[in-house]
Amino acid sequence: MDTNDLNSTNRLLRVIIALLLRGKDEQNPSLKRQIEILADLSLRPAEIAEILGRSSSHINKELSGLRKGRREER
C-alpha cells in the first residue's frame, strides 16, 4: 500500500470509530443528523452520498440547509 491508501484507510477508520461512539448517544438519528455528523467528520458530500445511499445533489441540498441554519443561529 502506498501512503495515500494508508492515509485514506486511517481517515475512514477514524470516521467509523467516531460514528460508533456517537451511536450510543443517538439510537436512530434522522437522515439530516446523519449527514451533519458525517460532514462534521470532514467527509466530502460525494463520500456521504455513497455511505448513505443517496444522491450527491440531495446531500448538497441538506448540507446547504445545515449551513444556512448555522448562520442564522449566530
Distance bins in CASP14 RR format, pairs under 12 A and 6 or more apart:
PFRMAT RR
TARGET T0000
AUTHOR 0000-0000-0000
RMODE 2
METHOD distances of the structure
MODEL  1
1 7 0 0 0 0 1 0 0 0 0 0 0
1 8 0 0 0 0 1 0 0 0 0 0 0
1 9 1 0 0 1 0 0 0 0 0 0 0
1 10 0 0 0 0 0 1 0 0 0 0 0
2 8 0 0 0 0 1 0 0 0 0 0 0
2 9 0 0 0 0 0 1 0 0 0 0 0
3 9 0 0 0 0 0 1 0 0 0 0 0
3 10 0 0 0 0 0 1 0 0 0 0 0
4 10 0 0 0 0 0 1 0 0 0 0 0
4 11 0 0 0 0 0 1 0 0 0 0 0
5 11 0 0 0 0 0 1 0 0 0 0 0
5 12 0 0 0 0 0 1 0 0 0 0 0
6 12 0 0 0 0 0 1 0 0 0 0 0
6 13 0 0 0 0 0 1 0 0 0 0 0
7 13 0 0 0 0 0 1 0 0 0 0 0
7 14 0 0 0 0 0 1 0 0 0 0 0
8 14 0 0 0 0 0 1 0 0 0 0 0
8 15 0 0 0 0 0 1 0 0 0 0 0
8 43 0 0 0 0 0 1 0 0 0 0 0
8 44 0 0 0 0 0 1 0 0 0 0 0
8 47 0 0 0 0 0 1 0 0 0 0 0
9 15 0 0 0 0 0 1 0 0 0 0 0
9 16 0 0 0 0 0 1 0 0 0 0 0
10 16 0 0 0 0 0 1 0 0 0 0 0
10 17 0 0 0 0 0 1 0 0 0 0 0
11 17 0 0 0 0 0 1 0 0 0 0 0
11 18 0 0 0 0 0 1 0 0 0 0 0
11 41 0 0 0 0 1 0 0 0 0 0 0
11 42 1 0 0 1 0 0 0 0 0 0 0
11 43 0 0 0 0 1 0 0 0 0 0 0
11 44 0 0 0 0 0 1 0 0 0 0 0
11 47 0 0 0 0 1 0 0 0 0 0 0
12 18 0 0 0 0 0 1 0 0 0 0 0
12 19 0 0 0 0 0 1 0 0 0 0 0
12 38 0 0 0 0 0 1 0 0 0 0 0
12 41 0 0 0 0 1 0 0 0 0 0 0
12 42 0 0 0 0 0 1 0 0 0 0 0
12 43 0 0 0 0 1 0 0 0 0 0 0
12 47 0 0 0 0 1 0 0 0 0 0 0
12 50 0 0 0 0 0 1 0 0 0 0 0
12 51 0 0 0 0 1 0 0 0 0 0 0
13 19 0 0 0 0 0 1 0 0 0 0 0
13 20 0 0 0 0 0 1 0 0 0 0 0
13 41 0 0 0 0 0 1 0 0 0 0 0
14 20 0 0 0 0 0 1 0 0 0 0 0
14 21 0 0 0 0 0 1 0 0 0 0 0
14 41 1 0 0 1 0 0 0 0 0 0 0
14 42 0 0 0 0 1 0 0 0 0 0 0
14 43 0 0 0 0 0 1 0 0 0 0 0
15 21 0 0 0 0 0 1 0 0 0 0 0
15 22 0 0 0 0 0 1 0 0 0 0 0
15 37 0 0 0 0 1 0 0 0 0 0 0
15 38 1 0 0 1 0 0 0 0 0 0 0
15 39 0 0 0 0 0 1 0 0 0 0 0
15 40 0 0 0 0 0 1 0 0 0 0 0
15 41 1 0 1 0 0 0 0 0 0 0 0
15 42 0 0 0 0 1 0 0 0 0 0 0
15 43 1 0 0 1 0 0 0 0 0 0 0
15 44 0 0 0 0 0 1 0 0 0 0 0
15 47 0 0 0 0 1 0 0 0 0 0 0
15 48 0 0 0 0 0 1 0 0 0 0 0
15 51 0 0 0 0 1 0 0 0 0 0 0
16 22 0 0 0 0 0 1 0 0 0 0 0
16 23 0 0 0 0 0 1 0 0 0 0 0
16 38 0 0 0 0 0 1 0 0 0 0 0
16 41 0 0 0 0 1 0 0 0 0 0 0
16 43 0 0 0 0 0 1 0 0 0 0 0
16 51 0 0 0 0 0 1 0 0 0 0 0
17 23 0 0 0 0 0 1 0 0 0 0 0
17 41 0 0 0 0 0 1 0 0 0 0 0
18 24 0 0 0 0 0 1 0 0 0 0 0
18 25 0 0 0 0 0 1 0 0 0 0 0
18 37 0 0 0 0 1 0 0 0 0 0 0
18 38 0 0 0 0 1 0 0 0 0 0 0
18 40 0 0 0 0 1 0 0 0 0 0 0
18 41 1 0 1 0 0 0 0 0 0 0 0
18 42 0 0 0 0 0 1 0 0 0 0 0
18 43 0 0 0 0 0 1 0 0 0 0 0
19 25 0 0 0 0 0 1 0 0 0 0 0
19 26 0 0 0 0 0 1 0 0 0 0 0
19 29 0 0 0 0 0 1 0 0 0 0 0
19 33 0 0 0 0 0 1 0 0 0 0 0
19 34 0 0 0 0 1 0 0 0 0 0 0
19 37 1 0 0 1 0 0 0 0 0 0 0
19 38 1 0 0 1 0 0 0 0 0 0 0
19 40 0 0 0 0 0 1 0 0 0 0 0
19 41 1 0 0 1 0 0 0 0 0 0 0
19 43 0 0 0 0 0 1 0 0 0 0 0
19 48 0 0 0 0 0 1 0 0 0 0 0
19 51 0 0 0 0 1 0 0 0 0 0 0
19 52 0 0 0 0 0 1 0 0 0 0 0
20 26 0 0 0 0 0 1 0 0 0 0 0
20 37 0 0 0 0 0 1 0 0 0 0 0
20 41 0 0 0 0 0 1 0 0 0 0 0
21 37 0 0 0 0 0 1 0 0 0 0 0
21 41 0 0 0 0 0 1 0 0 0 0 0
22 29 0 0 0 0 1 0 0 0 0 0 0
22 33 0 0 0 0 1 0 0 0 0 0 0
22 34 0 0 0 0 1 0 0 0 0 0 0
22 36 0 0 0 0 0 1 0 0 0 0 0
22 37 1 0 0 1 0 0 0 0 0 0 0
22 38 0 0 0 0 0 1 0 0 0 0 0
22 40 0 0 0 0 1 0 0 0 0 0 0
22 41 0 0 0 0 1 0 0 0 0 0 0
23 29 1 0 0 1 0 0 0 0 0 0 0
23 33 0 0 0 0 0 1 0 0 0 0 0
23 34 0 0 0 0 0 1 0 0 0 0 0
23 37 0 0 0 0 1 0 0 0 0 0 0
25 33 0 0 0 0 0 1 0 0 0 0 0
25 37 0 0 0 0 0 1 0 0 0 0 0
26 33 1 0 0 1 0 0 0 0 0 0 0
26 34 0 0 0 0 1 0 0 0 0 0 0
26 36 0 0 0 0 0 1 0 0 0 0 0
26 37 0 0 0 0 1 0 0 0 0 0 0
27 33 0 0 0 0 0 1 0 0 0 0 0
28 34 0 0 0 0 1 0 0 0 0 0 0
29 35 0 0 0 0 1 0 0 0 0 0 0
29 36 0 0 0 0 1 0 0 0 0 0 0
29 37 1 0 0 1 0 0 0 0 0 0 0
29 38 0 0 0 0 0 1 0 0 0 0 0
29 52 0 0 0 0 0 1 0 0 0 0 0
30 36 0 0 0 0 1 0 0 0 0 0 0
30 37 0 0 0 0 0 1 0 0 0 0 0
30 52 0 0 0 0 0 1 0 0 0 0 0
30 62 0 0 0 0 0 1 0 0 0 0 0
30 66 0 0 0 0 0 1 0 0 0 0 0
31 37 0 0 0 0 0 1 0 0 0 0 0
31 38 0 0 0 0 0 1 0 0 0 0 0
31 48 0 0 0 0 0 1 0 0 0 0 0
31 49 0 0 0 0 0 1 0 0 0 0 0
31 51 0 0 0 0 0 1 0 0 0 0 0
31 52 1 0 0 1 0 0 0 0 0 0 0
31 53 0 0 0 0 0 1 0 0 0 0 0
31 54 1 0 0 1 0 0 0 0 0 0 0
31 58 0 0 0 0 1 0 0 0 0 0 0
31 59 0 0 0 0 1 0 0 0 0 0 0
31 61 0 0 0 0 0 1 0 0 0 0 0
31 62 1 0 0 1 0 0 0 0 0 0 0
31 66 0 0 0 0 0 1 0 0 0 0 0
32 38 0 0 0 0 0 1 0 0 0 0 0
32 39 0 0 0 0 0 1 0 0 0 0 0
32 48 0 0 0 0 0 1 0 0 0 0 0
32 52 0 0 0 0 0 1 0 0 0 0 0
32 54 0 0 0 0 0 1 0 0 0 0 0
32 58 0 0 0 0 0 1 0 0 0 0 0
32 59 0 0 0 0 0 1 0 0 0 0 0
32 61 0 0 0 0 0 1 0 0 0 0 0
32 62 1 0 1 0 0 0 0 0 0 0 0
32 63 0 0 0 0 1 0 0 0 0 0 0
32 64 0 0 0 0 0 1 0 0 0 0 0
32 65 0 0 0 0 1 0 0 0 0 0 0
32 66 1 0 0 1 0 0 0 0 0 0 0
32 69 0 0 0 0 0 1 0 0 0 0 0
33 39 0 0 0 0 0 1 0 0 0 0 0
33 40 0 0 0 0 0 1 0 0 0 0 0
33 52 0 0 0 0 0 1 0 0 0 0 0
33 62 0 0 0 0 0 1 0 0 0 0 0
33 66 0 0 0 0 1 0 0 0 0 0 0
34 40 0 0 0 0 0 1 0 0 0 0 0
34 41 0 0 0 0 0 1 0 0 0 0 0
34 43 0 0 0 0 0 1 0 0 0 0 0
34 48 0 0 0 0 1 0 0 0 0 0 0
34 49 0 0 0 0 0 1 0 0 0 0 0
34 51 0 0 0 0 1 0 0 0 0 0 0
34 52 1 0 0 1 0 0 0 0 0 0 0
34 53 0 0 0 0 0 1 0 0 0 0 0
34 54 0 0 0 0 1 0 0 0 0 0 0
34 59 0 0 0 0 0 1 0 0 0 0 0
34 62 0 0 0 0 1 0 0 0 0 0 0
34 63 0 0 0 0 0 1 0 0 0 0 0
34 66 0 0 0 0 0 1 0 0 0 0 0
35 41 0 0 0 0 0 1 0 0 0 0 0
35 43 0 0 0 0 1 0 0 0 0 0 0
35 45 0 0 0 0 1 0 0 0 0 0 0
35 47 0 0 0 0 0 1 0 0 0 0 0
35 48 1 0 1 0 0 0 0 0 0 0 0
35 49 0 0 0 0 1 0 0 0 0 0 0
35 51 0 0 0 0 1 0 0 0 0 0 0
35 52 1 0 0 1 0 0 0 0 0 0 0
35 53 0 0 0 0 0 1 0 0 0 0 0
35 54 0 0 0 0 1 0 0 0 0 0 0
35 56 0 0 0 0 0 1 0 0 0 0 0
35 58 0 0 0 0 1 0 0 0 0 0 0
35 59 1 0 0 1 0 0 0 0 0 0 0
35 60 0 0 0 0 1 0 0 0 0 0 0
35 61 0 0 0 0 1 0 0 0 0 0 0
35 62 1 0 1 0 0 0 0 0 0 0 0
35 63 1 0 0 1 0 0 0 0 0 0 0
35 64 0 0 0 0 0 1 0 0 0 0 0
35 65 0 0 0 0 1 0 0 0 0 0 0
35 66 1 0 0 1 0 0 0 0 0 0 0
35 67 0 0 0 0 0 1 0 0 0 0 0
36 43 0 0 0 0 0 1 0 0 0 0 0
36 48 0 0 0 0 1 0 0 0 0 0 0
36 52 0 0 0 0 0 1 0 0 0 0 0
36 59 0 0 0 0 0 1 0 0 0 0 0
36 62 0 0 0 0 1 0 0 0 0 0 0
36 63 0 0 0 0 1 0 0 0 0 0 0
36 65 0 0 0 0 0 1 0 0 0 0 0
36 66 1 0 1 0 0 0 0 0 0 0 0
36 67 0 0 0 0 0 1 0 0 0 0 0
36 69 0 0 0 0 0 1 0 0 0 0 0
36 70 0 0 0 0 1 0 0 0 0 0 0
37 43 0 0 0 0 1 0 0 0 0 0 0
37 48 0 0 0 0 1 0 0 0 0 0 0
37 51 0 0 0 0 0 1 0 0 0 0 0
37 52 0 0 0 0 0 1 0 0 0 0 0
37 62 0 0 0 0 0 1 0 0 0 0 0
37 63 0 0 0 0 0 1 0 0 0 0 0
37 66 0 0 0 0 0 1 0 0 0 0 0
38 44 0 0 0 0 1 0 0 0 0 0 0
38 45 0 0 0 0 1 0 0 0 0 0 0
38 46 0 0 0 0 0 1 0 0 0 0 0
38 47 1 0 0 1 0 0 0 0 0 0 0
38 48 1 0 1 0 0 0 0 0 0 0 0
38 49 0 0 0 0 1 0 0 0 0 0 0
38 50 0 0 0 0 0 1 0 0 0 0 0
38 51 1 0 0 1 0 0 0 0 0 0 0
38 52 1 0 0 1 0 0 0 0 0 0 0
38 53 0 0 0 0 0 1 0 0 0 0 0
38 54 0 0 0 0 0 1 0 0 0 0 0
38 59 0 0 0 0 1 0 0 0 0 0 0
38 62 0 0 0 0 0 1 0 0 0 0 0
38 63 0 0 0 0 1 0 0 0 0 0 0
38 66 0 0 0 0 0 1 0 0 0 0 0
39 45 1 0 0 1 0 0 0 0 0 0 0
39 46 0 0 0 0 0 1 0 0 0 0 0
39 47 0 0 0 0 1 0 0 0 0 0 0
39 48 1 0 0 1 0 0 0 0 0 0 0
39 49 0 0 0 0 0 1 0 0 0 0 0
39 51 0 0 0 0 0 1 0 0 0 0 0
39 52 0 0 0 0 0 1 0 0 0 0 0
39 59 0 0 0 0 1 0 0 0 0 0 0
39 60 0 0 0 0 0 1 0 0 0 0 0
39 62 0 0 0 0 1 0 0 0 0 0 0
39 63 1 0 1 0 0 0 0 0 0 0 0
39 64 0 0 0 0 0 1 0 0 0 0 0
39 65 0 0 0 0 0 1 0 0 0 0 0
39 66 1 0 0 1 0 0 0 0 0 0 0
39 67 0 0 0 0 1 0 0 0 0 0 0
39 70 0 0 0 0 0 1 0 0 0 0 0
40 48 0 0 0 0 0 1 0 0 0 0 0
40 63 0 0 0 0 0 1 0 0 0 0 0
40 66 0 0 0 0 1 0 0 0 0 0 0
40 67 0 0 0 0 0 1 0 0 0 0 0
40 70 0 0 0 0 0 1 0 0 0 0 0
41 47 0 0 0 0 1 0 0 0 0 0 0
41 48 0 0 0 0 1 0 0 0 0 0 0
41 51 0 0 0 0 0 1 0 0 0 0 0
42 48 0 0 0 0 0 1 0 0 0 0 0
43 49 0 0 0 0 1 0 0 0 0 0 0
43 50 0 0 0 0 1 0 0 0 0 0 0
43 51 1 0 0 1 0 0 0 0 0 0 0
43 52 0 0 0 0 0 1 0 0 0 0 0
43 59 0 0 0 0 1 0 0 0 0 0 0
43 63 0 0 0 0 0 1 0 0 0 0 0
44 50 0 0 0 0 1 0 0 0 0 0 0
44 51 0 0 0 0 0 1 0 0 0 0 0
44 56 0 0 0 0 1 0 0 0 0 0 0
44 59 0 0 0 0 1 0 0 0 0 0 0
44 60 0 0 0 0 0 1 0 0 0 0 0
44 63 0 0 0 0 0 1 0 0 0 0 0
45 51 0 0 0 0 0 1 0 0 0 0 0
45 52 0 0 0 0 0 1 0 0 0 0 0
45 54 0 0 0 0 1 0 0 0 0 0 0
45 55 0 0 0 0 0 1 0 0 0 0 0
45 56 1 0 1 0 0 0 0 0 0 0 0
45 57 0 0 0 0 1 0 0 0 0 0 0
45 58 0 0 0 0 1 0 0 0 0 0 0
45 59 1 0 1 0 0 0 0 0 0 0 0
45 60 1 0 1 0 0 0 0 0 0 0 0
45 61 0 0 0 0 1 0 0 0 0 0 0
45 62 0 0 0 0 1 0 0 0 0 0 0
45 63 1 0 0 1 0 0 0 0 0 0 0
45 64 0 0 0 0 1 0 0 0 0 0 0
45 66 0 0 0 0 0 1 0 0 0 0 0
45 67 0 0 0 0 0 1 0 0 0 0 0
46 52 0 0 0 0 0 1 0 0 0 0 0
46 53 0 0 0 0 0 1 0 0 0 0 0
46 54 0 0 0 0 0 1 0 0 0 0 0
46 55 0 0 0 0 0 1 0 0 0 0 0
46 56 1 0 1 0 0 0 0 0 0 0 0
46 57 0 0 0 0 0 1 0 0 0 0 0
46 58 0 0 0 0 0 1 0 0 0 0 0
46 59 1 0 0 1 0 0 0 0 0 0 0
46 60 0 0 0 0 1 0 0 0 0 0 0
46 63 0 0 0 0 0 1 0 0 0 0 0
47 53 0 0 0 0 0 1 0 0 0 0 0
47 54 0 0 0 0 0 1 0 0 0 0 0
47 56 0 0 0 0 1 0 0 0 0 0 0
47 59 0 0 0 0 1 0 0 0 0 0 0
48 54 1 0 0 1 0 0 0 0 0 0 0
48 55 0 0 0 0 0 1 0 0 0 0 0
48 56 0 0 0 0 1 0 0 0 0 0 0
48 58 0 0 0 0 1 0 0 0 0 0 0
48 59 1 0 1 0 0 0 0 0 0 0 0
48 60 0 0 0 0 1 0 0 0 0 0 0
48 61 0 0 0 0 0 1 0 0 0 0 0
48 62 0 0 0 0 1 0 0 0 0 0 0
48 63 0 0 0 0 1 0 0 0 0 0 0
48 66 0 0 0 0 0 1 0 0 0 0 0
49 55 1 0 0 1 0 0 0 0 0 0 0
49 56 1 0 1 0 0 0 0 0 0 0 0
49 57 0 0 0 0 1 0 0 0 0 0 0
49 58 1 0 0 1 0 0 0 0 0 0 0
49 59 1 0 1 0 0 0 0 0 0 0 0
49 60 0 0 0 0 1 0 0 0 0 0 0
49 61 0 0 0 0 0 1 0 0 0 0 0
49 62 0 0 0 0 0 1 0 0 0 0 0
49 63 0 0 0 0 0 1 0 0 0 0 0
50 56 0 0 0 0 1 0 0 0 0 0 0
50 59 0 0 0 0 1 0 0 0 0 0 0
51 59 0 0 0 0 1 0 0 0 0 0 0
52 58 0 0 0 0 1 0 0 0 0 0 0
52 59 1 0 0 1 0 0 0 0 0 0 0
52 62 0 0 0 0 1 0 0 0 0 0 0
53 59 0 0 0 0 1 0 0 0 0 0 0
54 60 0 0 0 0 0 1 0 0 0 0 0
54 61 0 0 0 0 1 0 0 0 0 0 0
54 62 0 0 0 0 1 0 0 0 0 0 0
54 63 0 0 0 0 0 1 0 0 0 0 0
55 61 0 0 0 0 1 0 0 0 0 0 0
55 62 0 0 0 0 0 1 0 0 0 0 0
56 62 0 0 0 0 0 1 0 0 0 0 0
56 63 0 0 0 0 0 1 0 0 0 0 0
57 63 0 0 0 0 0 1 0 0 0 0 0
57 64 0 0 0 0 0 1 0 0 0 0 0
58 64 0 0 0 0 0 1 0 0 0 0 0
58 65 0 0 0 0 0 1 0 0 0 0 0
59 65 0 0 0 0 0 1 0 0 0 0 0
59 66 0 0 0 0 0 1 0 0 0 0 0
60 66 0 0 0 0 0 1 0 0 0 0 0
60 67 0 0 0 0 0 1 0 0 0 0 0
61 67 0 0 0 0 0 1 0 0 0 0 0
61 68 0 0 0 0 0 1 0 0 0 0 0
62 68 0 0 0 0 0 1 0 0 0 0 0
62 69 0 0 0 0 0 1 0 0 0 0 0
63 69 0 0 0 0 0 1 0 0 0 0 0
63 70 0 0 0 0 0 1 0 0 0 0 0
64 70 0 0 0 0 0 1 0 0 0 0 0
64 71 0 0 0 0 0 1 0 0 0 0 0
65 71 0 0 0 0 1 0 0 0 0 0 0
65 72 0 0 0 0 1 0 0 0 0 0 0
66 72 0 0 0 0 0 1 0 0 0 0 0
66 73 0 0 0 0 0 1 0 0 0 0 0
67 73 0 0 0 0 0 1 0 0 0 0 0
67 74 0 0 0 0 0 1 0 0 0 0 0
68 74 0 0 0 0 0 1 0 0 0 0 0
END
